[in-house]
């Protein structure tokens, strides 16, 4: 035998929740229906009370309309004479006609006059087939009560017409007879039948006298004992009516809710209310159907209750689900936090170890960087010294020429002095001074080229830089037969920078241009100057073979060179000098040659210096 496994705890709880939800929904629907039913009955009861008051007022008004008529007729002298033993000839006919007119005008069913012996002597229906004239009504309670007390009334079934009605009787003067007015309620019953309610009137015995349902007439609302039945039959009040029970049955829901019906028709629930009719011992009852209204309100109440309960249940389920998800997320977050803390701790240890290694590497890198900078400075100095050797030959020639001239001028001066030609000797001495100054300038250029950077920025005349550079390279260009196209700069054009070092840059660019055009047909080198309000550009161009495009981006890198005997430091040093002076150094090369363009900040030319060392003019930098 296989025993089914008990469902898991989670599935079991879910099933319990579903069952509980269904039970709550069913209970809410039942309670909502009950509450809505009570509300519907309350509304129906309120409207039924209003309708009951209107029905009683209408019925009472109908009765009051006819109640004063017997009193007025009893005071009529013609009616008093008609009950005489020997009435006047034609009097009866005239009274009959008058009674017919009055009945038609007032809406009474019939009006008739009874003598003291109970025989009818005049009637409004004297000309009808079933006339009341000559008939004896001395057995009627309304006749006996009128003769005894002056007035009487009775609801009974007509013995001649067979129609029920309400008889109002009044005694004539000197007890000579009784005048009777019969009221029928056919109009009221017809009006009742047009309403949605069932209306009926009962006497003190509970017998239905007037009803919207004709079949209910002369049925008993309460049980009638045998003695009362015998007395009713003897008085011929309701003919042969069996006085069956009225098909109205009480229910256990409420005291005024009954079930109406019997026989083949199904019973229907109704709200029964009653009220006494003033001036009578009768009660008027109304039966208001409640099935449609109660069912509609009950359905609406159930729907509303189900919706409200469903929404509440859904909200509760959402809240519980949210709390469950929140607990799950918190648990997951706690687990992730623990894992994260563990990873962070592990990572912290790793970072601490890596940090120690990184600090050691940083310190090692700092030492290496300091060593690199030192080596770079030494290499730059070595490059300058190497470049110094490249134009030492041209400088030697420039120096040898002034020295030879000085020796010649000195020898000639001595001869001229012995001969007494003092003016010529003085002129030779001046020439010796100019040549000596020339040698001093050349040596200063060599020292400035060889020393380290001063980092100084000051206004420098561009003409001095160009002139000093040409003095260094002009001898080599002349020896190689290379044309130098160098227009003289404006005397007052100045730039901001270090003069000797900028002269070193121009010399290096001219030397590179000489190297590029050496051996070329029709070699040519041009130095062009462009100026704006803020910048001055010096461009050295040649018509050499150009620099290959693949290596143009590397020409300013240290130790890169296209010469077999070069160190590759010249252009790197030149760019560094120009940038330290606040300028830029660029390259443009092609098949037509190469041009290097140096751009510097424009400045106001420095003042001329007098022979005594004092400045001439003022100094102002742009």
ROMILO-502582 format. One record per residue (C-alpha): z, x, y. Coordinates in steps of 0.05 Angstrom, whole numbers, plus 5000, padded with zeros to 4 digits. Example, Ala and Ser with C-alpha at 12.3 -4.5 7.8 and 13.67 -1.06 7.14 Angstrom:
2
515652464910
514352734979
% end
This chain:
622
500050005000
497950285068
502950155124
499750115192
502250645240
506650415298
502850485364
504451065408
509950975459
505050975517
500450455485
506550025468
509050035539
502049865564
501749265516
508549035539
506349075612
500048665597
503948135559
509248105614
503748035666
500547455629
507247105621
508747205695
501846935714
502746325669
509746185697
507246285769
501445805756
506145275728
511245355784
505645345836
502944705807
509844375807
511244575879
504344335901
505443685864
512043565900
508743725966
503043245951
507942695932
511742805996
505442746038
503242125999
510141816006
510041926081
503141606089
505041046040
511140876081
506840816143
501840376106
507539946078
510139806147
503239596170
502339136109
509038796120
507538696194
500738396178
503537926125
509337716170
504437576227
500337126182
506436726162
509036676233
502336396255
503335786211
511035716213
511235356280
505934856261
510434386219
515534356275
510234146326
507133626279
514033326263
514833156337
508132806342
509432036352
503031846315
505232216253
512031876259
508631196262
504031346203
510031346154
512230656176
512230116122
506529756157
502530256199
497830016252
490729876232
486330516241
492330956253
491931296185
484631446194
485731756262
491532176238
487432426179
481932646226
486932986272
490133356214
483333596190
481733866259
488434216264
487734516194
480934786211
483335066277
489535396250
486735626183
491735226142
489435046072
491734316078
496433896122
499333246096
504932736111
509732466058
514031846065
521331846048
519731595978
515432215965
508531885970
503232206013
500531736067
496132206108
492532866094
487433336124
483433286059
483332526058
475732536050
475833055993
475032885920
482033145904
485532835964
493032855968
493632135993
497531685947
500432255906
507832315897
510933005914
518132785913
519533285857
517833885899
523734305923
520734375992
520833595999
527933515975
530434106018
526933836079
529833136071
536633436061
536734006111
531033856158
526334406134
524134726070
519135216040
516435385972
511035805941
507935425884
501435275848
498134645873
498434065822
491933765848
487934365875
490534855824
490935385880
497335765897
500035715966
506135726011
508635046031
512334956097
515734276106
519133936165
523033276166
520632716211
525232356260
530131866229
528532176160
522531736155
518732276117
516232996116
510233356145
507733936101
503134536117
500234926059
498335656072
493836036025
493336806027
486236896003
484337276066
490137756061
488837875987
481538016002
483538516056
488438846007
482938925956
478739336004
484239866012
485640415963
492540145948
494839575904
499239085942
503338495918
508938045941
514737825897
520137295906
527537425893
526437305819
521237855815
515337385804
508837605837
506537085888
500937445925
497138045898
490938465911
489638415836
488637675820
490737785748
497638005771
499237335804
505136965771
507037575729
514237795729
516338465758
522938375722
524737985659
525837225671
531136895627
529636265588
533835805633
530036025695
523435935658
525435205640
527135045712
520535335736
516634915687
520334285707
518934405781
511634555765
512035175810
506935595773
503835095726
503135355655
503436095676
506936485620
510436955669
508337575630
511138255650
507538635705
503939255677
508039735718
512340235679
517440725705
516741475692
521842035686
518642455742
521342085802
524441405818
518441165858
512941435813
510540935761
504840855712
500340255722
496039965667
495839595602
491139355550
484339685545
484840035613
488140715614
494540755655
494441125721
500241425760
502141105827
507341165881
510840485887
514440305951
517239625973
520139316036
523138636052
519038146092
523237936151
524937186154
523937106079
527037306014
520637625991
518938365982
512238695993
510439245944
504939785949
502140205893
498740845919
494641235867
497041955862
492842245806
487042515847
491342785904
496543085857
491343395812
487643695871
493943965903
496544205835
490044575822
490244885891
497545075883
496145395816
490345785844
494346015903
500246195860
495746565811
492346945867
498947125901
502147335835
495847715815
495748075881
503148225877
502348455805
496348875824
500249175883
506149325837
501549625785
498150045840
504950275866
507350445796
500850795781
501251175846
508351385831
506351595761
500451995789
504952295842
509952515789
504152805748
501453165809
508353425827
509353675757
502454005757
503854285826
510454565802
506954885742
501455165787
506755415836
510455775780
503956075755
502056255826
508856575839
507956975775
501057195796
503457345866
509057765839
504258135794
499258205850
504658445896
506458995849
499159175842
498259155918
504459585928
501660105881
494760045913
497960095982
501360735962
494861015937
491260756000
496261096046
495261746009
487661656014
488261476088
492162096101
487162506062
481462166099
484862306166
485263036149
477963036125
475862686189
479463186232
476163746192
469363406199
470163356274
472164086279
466164296236
461663846278
463964176342
462864856311
456064656285
454164386353
456265046385
452465416331
446364996346
446865166419
447565896403
441665856355
437565506408
439666056456
436166566413
429766166414
428566246488
432166926496
425367276493
422566866551
428866986590
428467736578
421367746607
423767356668
429467836678
425268466667
420368286722
425668216777
429068856752
422469246756
421168976824
428169146847
427269876824
420669926861
423569616924
429570096920
425170716915
420770476971
426870327015
429471037007
422671327028
422170847087
429171037111
427471787110
421271637149
425071207200
421570557185
427870147189
424569457195
420469557132
426569817096
430569187117
424968747091
425269107023
432769007021
431868257032
426868236975
431868606931
437068066948
432367496930
430667826863
438067936848
439467206862
433767026815
436967436759
443767106773
440766416766
437666596699
444166876673
447966266696
443065826658
444266236596
451866176603
451565426617
447165316557
451865706512
458665416535
461864776508
461264106543
465664006605
465363246602
464163236677
459762706711
457362826782
451162716825
445863246808
439163336843
433563206794
429263736829
434364276812
434364066738
426764076734
426164736772
431365086729
428164826665
421265066687
423965766703
426065816630
419765566596
414265736645
413466456621
412566206548
407665676569
403666186610
403666676551
401066126504
396065856555
399065156554
398264736617
404564436646
403563796687
410063746726
409763396793
415663596837
421163056842
423362786909
428563246941
433662686950
432862386879
439362496840
442462266775
449562216749
451562736697
452963466681
447463896713
447264506667
447664076604
442163596629
437964216644
439264446572
436563766548
430163826589
429264556566
429964336493
424963766502
419964236535
421064766480
419664226427
413464006464
411064736466
412264796392
408364146380
402064346419
401765086400
395165216365
392264536386
385764496424
386764376498
394364356493
397763966549
404863786567
406763286622
413463146654
413662466688
419162156729
420261396739
425561106784
428560426798
434360206842
439460356787
436060806735
431861446733
427461616673
424962316655
419462306603
416662936568
409962786534
405263236494
398563146460
400963436394
399963136324
405762646332
411662506287
410462106222
412961396228
416961466164
421561996195
421761766267
428461416255
431462076230
429462576284
436062486320
440262576257
443963236251
440663766207
434063396203
428063816224
420663876211
420664626227
421565136173
425965586216
429865036253
436964796242
435764056259
441164036312
437264066378
435463326386
442163106358
445663526411
440963276465
442362546449
449862686449
449363026518
445262456547
449961916520
456062306547
452662276615
451961516608
444561516592
439761406533
434661836497
428861506460
422561696423
415461426422
410261766377
403261646353
396561976339
395662136413
402162526417
409662456425
413862286485
421462326493
424461886547
431262036578
434261486623
440161646669
444261286722
441561386791
446161716843
446061916916
443762626924
449463136936
449863467005
446564137017
451364737016
451265207076
451565957069
458965947086
460365457029
461664827072
458064187051
452463917094
452463157097
456762697053
457162566978
456261846953
454861616882
451360966867
% end
